[in-house]
Amino acid sequence: MNEIKLFPSVGSFAENKDIARSIRLKKIIPALEKKEDVILDFQGIDSATQSFIHALISDLIRKFGNEILDRIYFKNCSETVKKIINIVVEYMQETD
């Protein structure tokens, strides 16, 4: 299990999609390719933009399929962040 703490990279408002892309490419994808599950720890993050979450996870769903969501865990999410993650996941499942 590979835990990625997002707060040190993004602060309390996760909005920079370039940082999200970098986390996805440098941390999430290598872990998934090694067959490790991933925990995305949102502790300390009050909110996020939809574009940040999209940049963080949508390409994973596109690349690995919807079943990848069984290997990615979202930890310490505020209600706002949970809603945004659900919006992005639902959108990606509709476009599948």
GIHU-V5477 format. One record per pair of residues at least 12 apart in sequence whose C-alpha atoms are under 8 Angstrom apart, sorted by the first residue. I is the first residue (numbers start at 1). J is the second residue. Records with the same first field share a line. If there is no record, write none. Layout:
I: J  J
//
This chain:
1: 36  37  38  39
2: 31  36  37  38  39
3: 38  39  40  41
4: 27  38  39  40  41
5: 40  41  42  43
6: 40  41  42  43
7: 41  42  43  44  45
11: 44  45
12: 44  45  46  47
13: 45  46  47  48  49
14: 45  47  48  49  52
15: 48  49  51  52
16: 52
17: 51  52  53  55  56
18: 55
20: 52  53  55  56
21: 55  56
23: 56
24: 55  56  57
29: 60
32: 71
36: 71
37: 71  72  73
38: 71  72  73
39: 72  73  74  75
40: 72  73  74  75
41: 74  75  76  77
42: 74  75  76  77  78
43: 75  76  77
45: 77  78
46: 78  80  81
47: 78  80  81
48: 80  81  84
49: 84
50: 84  85  88
53: 84  85  88
54: 88
58: 88  89  92
61: 92
62: 92  96
66: 93
//
